[in-house]
Amino acid sequence: MGSKSLKKHREYSPSTRSLKKANERSDARFFWFFTAPMLAGLLIFVVIPIGWGLVLSFFNARGTIDLKEFVGIHNYILLFREPGFVKSIITILVFGVFMVPATVIFALLLAVMIHNTVKLKGFFRTVFFLPTAFSYVVASMIWRMSIFSGMRFGLVNTFLSFFDIAPVLWTSSSPAVWLPITTVRLWLQVGFFMILYIAGIEEIPEELFEAARVDGVDRGWVLLRHITIPMVKNTTIFIVFQSIINLFRSFDEFYNILVDSVSSSNLHLARTPLIYLYQTGFIAQDYGRGSAGAMIVVLLIVLGTQLQKKFFGDGKAVRS
Amino acid sequence: MTKRILIAALLVLCAAGIWAQGAKKTTISVWYHAYGEEGTKEAVERYGKLYEKANPNVSVEVVWMPGNWRQKLYTSLASKASDPDVFEESAPSYTWVKSGQVASLDDLFSKEVKADLFPSTLASVTIEGKIYGAPMFIDSTAFYYRPSIFKAAGVSVPKTFAELTEISKKLTTSKRKGLYIGNSAGAGTLGFMVAFSGTKSFISDDGKTVTFNNPGTVAAIEELRKLATSGSLLLGYPVSEWQPDALVNDECAIQFGGLWSYPQFKKELGNDMGVFMIPPVAGGRPTASAGGYSSMVNGNSDQIAEAKKWVKWAWIDSNPEVQLDFATAYGFHVPAKKSLYNKATALKNDPLTALIVDATSDYGIMKTGAGYGDSSLWDSVMNTAFTDLLSAVAKENVSVAQLVRKTAEQVQARLTEVNK
């Protein structure tokens, strides 16, 4: 607001016109001064690698990152013929169909509950947010080795033994493996999204709820359905967007829950696209095919977010 | 006063710099993956110091890489960095040779040295007639068990793989499982060895065709599946089979494990300890895994000559101070040279270790290529496909014959690609 009124004031006084121009010039200079390091970083670490990856994906680059032999879309064809890669995409999509809604629902529920807590609000908020600061790798190891250990003394299996249920091989059999994977991810992610929702809920004008109460609505569910959820739509859009991106970036918790020693691996139970590409690109040193796969993942992310935009909007129009 | 001290300090620093310049030290960086046995890191650092003493113009920088070392190493090699100068891997890969990531060490091996090395080690580092690595040692595996438990249950050491499954079932009680072979139920060293028991090879000698799509492999993998689904395996144990914990803690009666863990097993179990090799499948050949590491020189290193000198000193020339010490003083490994094995009293005079070493040298399948292959063309894409097959067989209700055929097609497609 302040700058706008200042501008107006300047326009009324012709003597300051040259000063204004100088100001604009220095504004521009400051703009570049402050953003250049960021833009340079973006260019060097994001734009150029993506471009290089795109180029590399059309080359035969086994054991080298040089552009030696142009092969067109050969790498892409090979990938789609590879059952492992196709399976990894299906795996992550199925996982996403469950995971994205679950993330949104749990984050919203926690936020609503904490918002309505009378006592110890700050305490609960901190407790649920804490896992966000936790390492994926360490969390996965705790999940694999203690909570979901396949032994009879694993935490969950101990609990099951009270009901005379035999120990379940949580991390080395399907579909059991999905429980540790989804829970560790929810535990790690939901806290952060919950904070976003709390911020969103606190922004909702209290009058709306009061008006509803005046109209005789006092059931929490109706308030949630007709006031809270529509009012935090922008937050939801952001969370869905972020969850879709996180989905395709899945690596750590899958890898660390499924691989438990140098040579024994259960990866085929739930291999994600990134794990497949890690094995193809970094371990098999097939950088051409690895890059082609990375491009496909990028495309899928773009596609996913575009679909979301089409159905839910991009969050711009809602609040104006 | 302080000013004077500062100036004096600066002068000393300058002098030191000039002196260091004059000495022109070359630094070679040697990368190791993190060996699990206590004292190994200190040992390789000591080897570096020994070399520096003999070659005052060289300093040896030991880089110890815990965790995902392969990714770091492979990325560094592919980006043509000069670092590392020397590194270790089970075997050189065909891709490395083709793209110049690994230097040939052909000229370092005399006739005597070649004759002294266990033949399979030399074969695993030779690609298209040239040697690319200096075999450091061989890693064997075996089944460890407690004779007292065998005696109480009235069972004896199995002669066939089917017998192993039977014994494992017999030894399973409510408190103790029969056998521990890792948490993927054989999708690893053991599974590959069982498959090898049923087939002569995975890839033909000319490197063109996949050869494991045959009834022998299918039958062998069927036997592995019988074991995996017998209900007698210890699964979900938090410590891998490469450490002695499962058997030592009485969670199982038999455990698959590495020769390198032998000293730990011995320390914990004392005299109540026996070993036997992987029994062959019905109608199959006996197999034993022969892993280990070879020392290699980065093809893009700025100082290949210096790096080769180090490799020659450490692993090719007669150097018991390094080779014998490394093989026997920490975990147990078999020295790659027969002459040194004969001097390794710790291994040779113990009937149990002697049994493992003899079997490994008689019919061990030396890790070649990536993972568990028997050809330098076997790469990690093929290895992953086969590991997935072994893993699926143990956990899913799939037709083994069909899966073997499909995997063979997949590996063949990759092989044709690599050969192009």
Chai-1 contact restraints between the chains, C-beta under 6 A:
chainA,res_idxA,chainB,res_idxB,connection_type,confidence,min_distance_angstrom,max_distance_angstrom,comment,restraint_id
A,R62,B,T95,contact,1.0,0.0,6.0,A-B,restraint_1
A,G63,B,T95,contact,1.0,0.0,6.0,A-B,restraint_2
A,G63,B,S99,contact,1.0,0.0,6.0,A-B,restraint_3
A,T64,B,S99,contact,1.0,0.0,6.0,A-B,restraint_4
A,I65,B,A78,contact,1.0,0.0,6.0,A-B,restraint_5
A,M145,B,P238,contact,1.0,0.0,6.0,A-B,restraint_6
A,S149,B,G236,contact,1.0,0.0,6.0,A-B,restraint_7
A,S149,B,P238,contact,1.0,0.0,6.0,A-B,restraint_8
A,G150,B,L235,contact,1.0,0.0,6.0,A-B,restraint_9
A,G150,B,G236,contact,1.0,0.0,6.0,A-B,restraint_10
A,M151,B,G236,contact,1.0,0.0,6.0,A-B,restraint_11
A,L169,B,L235,contact,1.0,0.0,6.0,A-B,restraint_12
A,L169,B,G236,contact,1.0,0.0,6.0,A-B,restraint_13
A,S172,B,N183,contact,1.0,0.0,6.0,A-B,restraint_14
A,S173,B,K395,contact,1.0,0.0,6.0,A-B,restraint_15
A,D260,B,N183,contact,1.0,0.0,6.0,A-B,restraint_16
A,S261,B,S240,contact,1.0,0.0,6.0,A-B,restraint_17
A,S263,B,G188,contact,1.0,0.0,6.0,A-B,restraint_18
A,S263,B,T189,contact,1.0,0.0,6.0,A-B,restraint_19
A,S264,B,G182,contact,1.0,0.0,6.0,A-B,restraint_20
A,S264,B,N183,contact,1.0,0.0,6.0,A-B,restraint_21
A,S264,B,S184,contact,1.0,0.0,6.0,A-B,restraint_22
A,S264,B,G188,contact,1.0,0.0,6.0,A-B,restraint_23
A,S265,B,S184,contact,1.0,0.0,6.0,A-B,restraint_24
A,N266,B,S184,contact,1.0,0.0,6.0,A-B,restraint_25
A,H268,B,D388,contact,1.0,0.0,6.0,A-B,restraint_26
A,H268,B,S391,contact,1.0,0.0,6.0,A-B,restraint_27
A,Q279,B,T384,contact,1.0,0.0,6.0,A-B,restraint_28
A,F282,B,Q71,contact,1.0,0.0,6.0,A-B,restraint_29
A,F282,B,Y74,contact,1.0,0.0,6.0,A-B,restraint_30
A,I283,B,S380,contact,1.0,0.0,6.0,A-B,restraint_31
A,A284,B,D379,contact,1.0,0.0,6.0,A-B,restraint_32
A,A284,B,S380,contact,1.0,0.0,6.0,A-B,restraint_33
A,A284,B,V381,contact,1.0,0.0,6.0,A-B,restraint_34
A,Q285,B,Y74,contact,1.0,0.0,6.0,A-B,restraint_35
A,Q285,B,A78,contact,1.0,0.0,6.0,A-B,restraint_36
A,Q285,B,T95,contact,1.0,0.0,6.0,A-B,restraint_37
